[in-house]
Amino acid sequence: MSTKKKSRPPAPKARTRPSLDKLRVRIDEIDDEIVTRLGERYLVVQEVQQAKKRDGGVVFQPERERSQLRRLHRLNDREGSPVKPEALEAIFREILSASRALQTAVSVAYLGPAGTFSERAAIEQFGSAAELLPVASISEVFRVVERGQATFGVVPIENSTEGMVGPTLDSFVQSPLQIVAERQLLIRHALLAKGAGLGRIKRIVSHPQSLGQCREWLATRMPGTPTREVASNAEAAAAAAKSPTTAAIAGKEAARVYGLRVLADGIQDVPHNVTRFLVIAPDSATPPTTSDKVSVMFSVKNEPGMLYRSLKPLAGQGIDLLKIESRPMRGRIWDYLFFVDFGGELANPKVRRAMTAMQKNCVWFKVLGSYPAAVAK
């Protein structure tokens, strides 16, 4: 009796993977499609420009741009895309920047020189298509925008470690400029120098806010080393580039700009160190839109209970007080200005009623702006 050998089932075919050349061809095809779609987008932007000319619209609309980015983040999440949120925002920041540049030239003044955190905030807000104008001081940022030499200004207003920035508050007292947007920036400080080794450093220079943000690190790692305040971290980096015994506290970007070495990184005392920047412009630079933050500045009589009575209308209208800061009035001993942020928009009837009631208890009252709040870092 013969027996037949059982035939083995055919071996499964090996799964073929596309070659590197084929993958690159596919990437090129996708890139071609992106370029085509960008061209279509910019044609629509040109139509938007014509519509704005007819209707009197302005180019920079921070609330509209914030809404766009939020929608894109939601889409990115819904699609399960591997693109990280910060990468997505960086890509579309440049797309929006190029779109603004198609409509009009945008210039931005900031506290320079190149390599400051203010420059980085300006780039993150307006993208690389904007013309960046570094100036020597915060007060000069205001003056340059007031004179029409820059479309916008970017100024620091508050740090999560060191508090409010006095020169910015002082500039708002006399300036007609308005706050039209805000941005938060994570601040990471480094100790930069021309030479190697902490032992060679005889002096440390930086902006006073940065020195304050690294106070404990300096006391522990560089005890007794003299410090000197300068107008900006970039100026500090420039000074360090001229002397092998001088170190600067600045961002790592400044090391590249000024040819320095990073002796220590992340030297800020508080790891989550955030600076809030304001975008300032003439009142006509952005349209009145819905917003979620209002900033005002005022002074009251030096009498018991006056500050309480000035702020009480906010509570009475159910408005959230977000921030209050006092600032000595220049030339007036023991008289103070108060800087206040609260939730809402100027068009809201409750906000209008509250502000009308507040002004009755104030010697001086000024609205600094109504604008979309920055996304928390």
C-alpha positions as CSV (number, residue, x, y, z in Angstrom):
1,M,0.0,0.0,0.0
2,S,1.6,3.2,-1.1
3,T,1.5,6.4,1.0
4,K,1.5,9.9,-0.5
5,K,3.6,12.5,1.1
6,K,1.5,15.4,2.4
7,S,2.3,18.5,0.4
8,R,3.4,21.5,2.5
9,P,1.4,24.7,2.2
10,P,3.2,27.4,0.2
11,A,5.4,29.6,2.4
12,P,4.0,33.0,2.9
13,K,5.6,35.6,0.6
14,A,8.0,37.9,2.4
15,R,6.5,41.3,2.9
16,T,8.3,43.6,0.6
17,R,9.2,47.0,1.9
18,P,9.4,50.0,-0.3
19,S,13.0,51.0,-1.2
20,L,14.6,54.2,0.0
21,D,14.4,55.6,-3.5
22,K,10.6,54.9,-3.7
23,L,10.1,56.6,-0.3
24,R,12.0,59.6,-1.4
25,V,9.9,59.8,-4.6
26,R,6.8,59.7,-2.4
27,I,8.1,62.5,-0.2
28,D,8.9,64.6,-3.3
29,E,5.3,64.1,-4.5
30,I,3.9,65.2,-1.1
31,D,6.2,68.2,-1.1
32,D,5.1,69.1,-4.6
33,E,1.5,69.0,-3.4
34,I,2.3,71.2,-0.4
35,V,3.9,73.8,-2.7
36,T,0.8,73.8,-5.0
37,R,-1.6,74.2,-2.0
38,L,0.5,77.0,-0.5
39,G,0.3,78.8,-3.9
40,E,-3.5,78.4,-3.8
41,R,-3.5,79.7,-0.2
42,Y,-1.6,82.8,-1.1
43,L,-3.9,83.5,-4.1
44,V,-6.8,83.5,-1.6
45,V,-4.7,85.8,0.7
46,Q,-4.4,88.3,-2.1
47,E,-8.2,88.3,-2.5
48,V,-8.4,88.8,1.3
49,Q,-6.1,91.8,0.9
50,Q,-8.4,93.3,-1.7
51,A,-11.4,92.7,0.6
52,K,-9.6,94.4,3.4
53,K,-8.8,97.4,1.3
54,R,-12.5,97.8,0.4
55,D,-13.7,97.3,4.0
56,G,-10.9,99.1,5.8
57,G,-9.6,95.9,7.5
58,V,-6.1,95.6,8.9
59,V,-3.4,92.9,8.3
60,F,-2.6,91.7,11.8
61,Q,-5.5,90.1,13.6
62,P,-4.1,88.2,16.6
63,E,-7.5,86.8,17.6
64,R,-8.1,85.4,14.1
65,E,-4.6,83.9,14.1
66,R,-5.0,82.4,17.5
67,S,-8.3,80.8,16.4
68,Q,-6.6,79.4,13.3
69,L,-3.8,77.8,15.4
70,R,-6.3,76.3,17.9
71,R,-8.3,74.7,15.0
72,L,-5.2,73.3,13.5
73,H,-4.1,71.8,16.8
74,R,-7.5,70.2,17.2
75,L,-7.2,68.7,13.7
76,N,-3.7,67.5,14.4
77,D,-5.0,65.7,17.5
78,R,-8.0,64.3,15.8
79,E,-6.0,62.9,13.0
80,G,-3.5,61.2,15.4
81,S,-0.7,63.0,13.6
82,P,2.8,62.4,14.9
83,V,3.6,66.1,14.3
84,K,4.4,67.7,17.7
85,P,2.3,70.8,18.6
86,E,5.3,73.1,18.8
87,A,6.4,71.9,15.3
88,L,3.0,72.4,13.9
89,E,2.8,75.9,15.4
90,A,6.3,76.8,14.0
91,I,5.3,75.7,10.5
92,F,2.1,77.7,10.4
93,R,3.7,80.7,12.2
94,E,5.9,81.0,9.0
95,I,2.9,80.5,6.7
96,L,1.0,83.2,8.5
97,S,4.1,85.4,8.5
98,A,4.5,85.0,4.8
99,S,0.7,85.7,4.3
100,R,1.0,89.0,6.2
101,A,4.1,90.0,4.1
102,L,2.1,89.4,0.9
103,Q,-0.4,92.0,2.2
104,T,1.9,94.7,3.6
105,A,5.4,95.2,5.0
106,V,5.5,94.4,8.7
107,S,8.3,95.7,10.9
108,V,8.8,95.0,14.6
109,A,10.9,96.9,17.1
110,Y,12.3,95.0,20.1
111,L,14.9,95.4,22.9
112,G,18.2,94.5,21.1
113,P,20.7,93.8,20.0
114,A,20.4,90.5,18.2
115,G,20.3,87.4,20.5
116,T,17.9,88.7,23.2
117,F,14.8,86.9,24.5
118,S,12.8,89.9,23.1
119,E,14.1,89.1,19.6
120,R,13.0,85.5,20.1
121,A,9.5,86.6,21.3
122,A,9.2,88.8,18.2
123,I,10.2,86.0,15.9
124,E,7.7,83.6,17.6
125,Q,4.9,86.1,17.3
126,F,5.6,87.5,13.8
127,G,7.7,84.9,12.0
128,S,10.8,85.4,9.8
129,A,9.0,87.4,7.1
130,A,8.7,90.4,9.4
131,E,11.5,93.0,9.5
132,L,13.1,93.0,13.0
133,L,14.4,96.4,14.3
134,P,16.6,96.1,17.4
135,V,16.7,99.2,19.6
136,A,18.7,100.2,22.7
137,S,16.0,100.3,25.4
138,I,12.4,99.5,26.2
139,S,11.4,103.2,26.1
140,E,13.0,103.4,22.6
141,V,10.7,100.5,21.4
142,F,7.7,102.7,22.3
143,R,9.2,105.8,20.6
144,V,10.1,104.0,17.4
145,V,6.5,102.6,17.1
146,E,5.0,106.0,18.0
147,R,7.0,107.7,15.3
148,G,5.8,105.1,12.7
149,Q,9.3,103.7,12.2
150,A,8.0,100.2,13.1
151,T,4.6,98.7,12.7
152,F,4.7,96.9,16.1
153,G,6.8,96.7,19.2
154,V,7.5,93.7,21.5
155,V,8.3,94.5,25.1
156,P,8.6,92.4,28.2
157,I,6.1,93.1,30.9
158,E,6.4,90.4,33.6
159,N,8.6,87.4,34.6
160,S,7.2,84.6,36.7
161,T,10.3,84.7,39.0
162,E,11.2,88.4,39.2
163,G,7.8,90.1,38.6
164,M,6.9,93.2,36.6
165,V,9.3,95.0,34.3
166,G,9.4,98.6,35.5
167,P,10.5,100.4,32.3
168,T,7.6,98.9,30.4
169,L,5.1,100.1,33.0
170,D,6.7,103.6,33.1
171,S,6.5,103.9,29.3
172,F,2.8,103.1,29.2
173,V,2.1,106.2,31.3
174,Q,2.8,108.7,28.6
175,S,2.6,106.5,25.4
176,P,-0.6,106.5,23.3
177,L,0.2,102.9,22.1
178,Q,-2.1,100.1,22.9
179,I,-1.6,96.4,23.8
180,V,-2.8,94.3,20.9
181,A,-1.5,90.9,21.8
182,E,0.6,89.0,24.3
183,R,3.0,86.1,24.2
184,Q,4.6,83.9,26.8
185,L,8.1,82.6,26.4
186,L,9.9,79.9,28.4
187,I,13.2,81.4,29.6
188,R,16.2,79.2,30.0
189,H,19.4,81.0,31.0
190,A,23.0,79.9,30.3
191,L,26.4,81.2,31.5
192,L,28.4,82.1,28.4
193,A,32.0,83.1,28.1
194,K,34.8,83.3,25.6
195,G,37.2,80.9,27.4
196,A,36.7,77.6,29.2
197,G,36.1,77.0,32.9
198,L,34.3,78.8,35.6
199,G,37.5,79.4,37.5
200,R,38.7,82.0,35.0
201,I,35.6,84.2,35.4
202,K,36.2,87.5,37.3
203,R,32.9,89.3,36.4
204,I,29.4,88.4,35.3
205,V,27.2,90.8,33.3
206,S,23.5,90.6,32.4
207,H,20.2,92.3,32.4
208,P,19.0,93.0,35.9
209,Q,16.0,90.7,35.5
210,S,18.2,87.8,34.4
211,L,20.6,88.3,37.3
212,G,17.6,88.2,39.6
213,Q,16.3,85.0,38.0
214,C,19.7,83.3,38.6
215,R,20.4,84.7,42.0
216,E,20.6,81.4,43.9
217,W,22.7,79.7,41.3
218,L,25.2,82.6,41.3
219,A,25.4,82.5,45.1
220,T,26.1,78.8,45.2
221,R,28.3,78.3,42.1
222,M,30.0,81.7,41.7
223,P,30.1,83.1,45.3
224,G,31.7,86.5,45.6
225,T,32.0,87.0,41.8
226,P,31.0,90.6,41.0
227,T,28.0,91.2,38.8
228,R,27.1,94.2,36.6
229,E,23.8,95.2,35.1
230,V,23.5,96.1,31.4
231,A,20.6,97.0,29.2
232,S,20.1,93.6,27.6
233,N,21.4,90.0,27.7
234,A,22.8,90.5,24.1
235,E,24.8,93.5,25.3
236,A,26.1,91.2,28.1
237,A,27.1,88.6,25.5
238,A,28.9,91.2,23.4
239,A,30.8,92.3,26.5
240,A,31.8,88.7,27.3
241,A,33.0,88.3,23.7
242,K,35.6,91.1,24.3
243,S,37.0,89.7,27.6
244,P,38.1,86.1,28.5
245,T,37.4,86.8,32.2
246,T,33.9,88.1,31.7
247,A,30.8,85.8,31.5
248,A,27.3,86.7,30.4
249,I,24.0,85.4,31.5
250,A,21.9,85.0,28.3
251,G,20.1,82.5,26.2
252,K,22.1,79.8,24.3
253,E,21.2,81.5,21.1
254,A,23.5,84.4,22.1
255,A,26.5,82.0,22.2
256,R,26.1,81.3,18.5
257,V,25.6,85.0,17.6
258,Y,28.6,86.2,19.6
259,G,31.0,83.3,19.4
260,L,30.8,82.2,23.0
261,R,31.0,78.9,24.8
262,V,28.3,77.6,27.1
263,L,29.9,77.1,30.5
264,A,26.6,76.1,32.3
265,D,23.1,75.7,31.0
266,G,19.7,76.0,32.7
267,I,21.0,78.2,35.6
268,Q,17.7,79.9,36.3
269,D,16.6,79.3,39.9
270,V,13.1,78.2,38.9
271,P,12.9,75.5,36.2
272,H,9.6,76.7,34.8
273,N,10.7,80.3,34.2
274,V,8.3,82.3,31.9
275,T,8.4,85.9,30.6
276,R,5.2,87.5,29.3
277,F,5.7,89.9,26.4
278,L,3.3,92.4,25.0
279,V,2.8,93.5,21.4
280,I,2.2,97.2,21.2
281,A,0.9,99.3,18.3
282,P,-1.2,102.4,17.5
283,D,-4.9,102.0,18.3
284,S,-5.6,101.8,14.5
285,A,-3.2,98.8,13.9
286,T,-5.7,96.1,14.9
287,P,-9.4,95.9,14.6
288,P,-11.8,95.9,17.6
289,T,-12.6,92.3,18.1
290,T,-13.7,90.0,20.8
291,S,-11.0,89.4,23.4
292,D,-10.6,87.8,26.8
293,K,-8.2,90.2,28.6
294,V,-8.2,93.9,29.4
295,S,-5.3,95.9,30.9
296,V,-5.7,99.3,32.6
297,M,-3.6,101.6,34.6
298,F,-4.8,104.1,37.2
299,S,-4.0,106.1,40.3
300,V,-6.2,106.8,43.4
301,K,-6.2,109.4,46.1
302,N,-4.0,108.5,49.1
303,E,-6.9,107.9,51.4
304,P,-8.0,104.7,53.3
305,G,-10.1,102.3,51.3
306,M,-9.6,104.0,47.9
307,L,-8.0,101.1,46.2
308,Y,-10.7,98.7,47.5
309,R,-13.4,101.1,46.2
310,S,-11.7,101.3,42.8
311,L,-11.6,97.6,42.4
312,K,-14.9,96.7,43.9
313,P,-16.9,97.3,40.6
314,L,-15.1,94.4,39.0
315,A,-16.4,92.0,41.6
316,G,-19.8,93.6,41.5
317,Q,-20.0,92.8,37.8
318,G,-18.6,89.3,38.2
319,I,-15.4,90.1,36.4
320,D,-12.3,88.1,37.2
321,L,-9.3,90.1,38.4
322,L,-6.2,88.5,36.9
323,K,-3.4,90.7,38.0
324,I,-2.6,93.8,40.0
325,E,0.7,95.5,40.5
326,S,1.7,98.8,42.1
327,R,4.4,101.1,40.7
328,P,5.7,104.3,42.3
329,M,4.8,107.5,40.4
330,R,7.8,109.3,39.1
331,G,8.3,112.7,40.9
332,R,5.5,111.9,43.4
333,I,6.7,110.5,46.7
334,W,4.5,107.7,48.2
335,D,2.0,108.0,45.3
336,Y,1.4,104.9,43.2
337,L,0.2,103.7,39.9
338,F,-1.7,100.4,39.7
339,F,-1.5,98.1,36.7
340,V,-4.5,95.7,36.5
341,D,-5.4,92.9,34.2
342,F,-9.0,91.5,34.2
343,G,-11.0,89.1,32.1
344,G,-13.4,90.3,29.4
345,E,-13.6,92.6,26.4
346,L,-14.3,96.4,26.2
347,A,-17.5,95.9,24.2
348,N,-19.1,93.8,27.0
349,P,-21.7,95.9,28.9
350,K,-20.5,94.5,32.3
351,V,-17.0,95.6,31.5
352,R,-18.2,99.0,30.5
353,R,-20.2,99.5,33.6
354,A,-17.4,98.3,35.8
355,M,-14.9,100.7,34.2
356,T,-17.2,103.6,34.5
357,A,-17.6,103.0,38.2
358,M,-13.9,102.5,38.7
359,Q,-13.1,105.8,37.1
360,K,-15.2,107.6,39.6
361,N,-12.8,106.6,42.3
362,C,-9.6,107.3,40.4
363,V,-7.5,110.4,40.0
364,W,-6.2,109.1,36.7
365,F,-7.3,106.2,34.6
366,K,-6.0,104.8,31.3
367,V,-7.1,101.8,29.2
368,L,-3.9,100.0,27.8
369,G,-5.6,97.5,25.6
370,S,-8.1,94.7,25.1
371,Y,-6.6,91.6,23.5
372,P,-6.6,87.8,23.3
373,A,-4.7,86.2,26.2
374,A,-1.6,84.2,25.4
375,V,-1.7,80.4,25.6
376,A,-0.1,79.4,28.9
377,K,3.4,77.9,28.7
